[in-house]
Amino acid sequence: MKENDLYSLVHTGNEGDIEFYVRACEGVESVLELGCGSGRMGCSISRVAKNYLGIDINWERARLATDRGIVCYCADMVGFQLNRRFDRIIMPCNTMYCLLSEDKLISCLENIRQHLAKNGELVFDVFVAYHQRMASHISKSRRDNGWVKEIHYKNKVWDVYESVEILSGSGRLDVHYSHRCRSNDEKIETKIPQRYFSHSELPQLLGKAGLIMTSITGGFRNELVSDACERIVVRASLSR
Ligand SMILES: C[S@@+](CC[C@H](N)C(=O)[O-])C[C@H]1O[C@@H](n2cnc3c(N)ncnc32)[C@H](O)[C@@H]1O
C-alpha cells in the first residue's frame, strides 16, 4: 500500500456529508468536484447526477478515482479550463483550505464562476479552525495530538493521532498526522498544509470573484452557525 492508500484510510469524510452532497446534486445534469481525491464522494454523486467529473492535483489519487469507475482528470483547481459549465461545483471536506494564499483562493473562485451554469451552485464545507471557536467547546484531546481512529494498513493495526499547528498571522495552519503501528515501533508522520478563513470573510471573498453566498449552515443538517459549530456548509451562486 502507498501513501495515498494511507491517506484514504484516514480521510473518510464527515458524518452526513455524502448524503448532503447527494441531495444537493440529485437529478442535475452536470457536477464538477474540485479536489475529488480517490473518489470517495464521486462514487455516490455519479449515481445521482447525469454527468460527474472530478479533478485532483494528485495524479495517484486521480488514478485511484478512475479505477473506481468515475470520470476524473489530474488538474489544478486554480488553473483548469474545461470550456463547459456545470450545474453544481462541489468542494467537500475542507478542499478550499488547500489553497494556501488569498490570491490562489480568489483565482480558484473566479475559475469556478467561469465554469458555473447560469442557475448553478457552488457547494462546499470547511471545518472551523479550533482557535476561532470558544475554547470551552473544544475537547482537549482534539487540540493536543488527539487520537482520531484505528486503521488497518499493511496488514497491521495503527493508531492515528491528529494535531493542529496554527501559524500565527497568516491564516495558515498545518494539520499533523502521526500513524503509530500497535505491533512494532513503526511510525509514519504526515502533514497537510492549509489556509483557513472565517465565515465572516466569506461574502467578501466570494464577492471578489463575482459570486454571492446564498446560504450558510453550521453542519450538514441545516444547523445554525454559532461559535460552537465545528463545520460550516456554504452555497453560492453567480452574482446577478
Ligand atoms: C481533503 S481532500 C478531499 C477529497 C474529497 N473531496 C473527499 O471529500 O473525500 C482534498 C483533496 O484536494 C486535492 N487538492 C489540493 N489542492 C488541489 C489543487 N490545487 N487542485 C486540485 N486538487 C487539489 C488534494 O489532492 C486532495 O485529494
The ligand as an SDF file (V2000), in Angstrom:
LIG
                    3D

 27 29  0  0  0  0  0  0  0  0999 V2000
   -9.4740   16.8010    1.9540 C   0  0  0  0  0  0  0  0  0  0  0  0
   -9.2810   16.0540    0.3690 S   0  0  0  0  0  0  0  0  0  0  0  0
  -10.9780   15.9170   -0.1180 C   0  0  0  0  0  0  0  0  0  0  0  0
  -11.2220   14.7570   -1.0580 C   0  0  0  0  0  0  0  0  0  0  0  0
  -12.6630   14.5450   -1.4900 C   0  0  0  0  0  0  0  0  0  0  0  0
  -13.2850   15.7780   -1.9380 N   0  0  0  0  0  0  0  0  0  0  0  0
  -13.4940   13.9390   -0.3810 C   0  0  0  0  0  0  0  0  0  0  0  0
  -14.4580   14.5710    0.0560 O   0  0  0  0  0  0  0  0  0  0  0  0
  -13.1940   12.8030    0.0240 O   0  0  0  0  0  0  0  0  0  0  0  0
   -8.6760   17.4240   -0.6200 C   0  0  0  0  0  0  0  0  0  0  0  0
   -8.2250   16.9880   -1.9890 C   0  0  0  0  0  0  0  0  0  0  0  0
   -7.9170   18.1860   -2.7410 O   0  0  0  0  0  0  0  0  0  0  0  0
   -6.7950   17.9110   -3.5650 C   0  0  0  0  0  0  0  0  0  0  0  0
   -6.1760   19.1950   -3.9310 N   0  0  0  0  0  0  0  0  0  0  0  0
   -5.4180   20.0000   -3.1520 C   0  0  0  0  0  0  0  0  0  0  0  0
   -5.0230   21.0950   -3.8310 N   0  0  0  0  0  0  0  0  0  0  0  0
   -5.5440   20.9680   -5.0730 C   0  0  0  0  0  0  0  0  0  0  0  0
   -5.4830   21.7790   -6.2450 C   0  0  0  0  0  0  0  0  0  0  0  0
   -4.8140   22.9360   -6.2610 N   0  0  0  0  0  0  0  0  0  0  0  0
   -6.1400   21.3610   -7.3520 N   0  0  0  0  0  0  0  0  0  0  0  0
   -6.8360   20.1740   -7.3410 C   0  0  0  0  0  0  0  0  0  0  0  0
   -6.9070   19.3660   -6.2690 N   0  0  0  0  0  0  0  0  0  0  0  0
   -6.2820   19.7550   -5.1430 C   0  0  0  0  0  0  0  0  0  0  0  0
   -5.9260   17.0000   -2.7220 C   0  0  0  0  0  0  0  0  0  0  0  0
   -5.0240   16.2660   -3.5250 O   0  0  0  0  0  0  0  0  0  0  0  0
   -6.9730   16.1300   -2.0200 C   0  0  0  0  0  0  0  0  0  0  0  0
   -7.2080   14.9460   -2.7230 O   0  0  0  0  0  0  0  0  0  0  0  0
  1  2  1  0
  2  3  1  0
  2 10  1  0
  3  4  1  0
  4  5  1  0
  5  6  1  0
  5  7  1  0
  7  8  2  0
  7  9  1  0
 10 11  1  0
 11 12  1  0
 11 26  1  0
 12 13  1  0
 13 14  1  0
 13 24  1  0
 14 15  1  0
 14 23  1  0
 15 16  2  0
 16 17  1  0
 17 18  1  0
 17 23  2  0
 18 19  1  0
 18 20  2  0
 20 21  1  0
 21 22  2  0
 22 23  1  0
 24 25  1  0
 24 26  1  0
 26 27  1  0
M  CHG  2   2   1   9  -1
M  END
$$$$
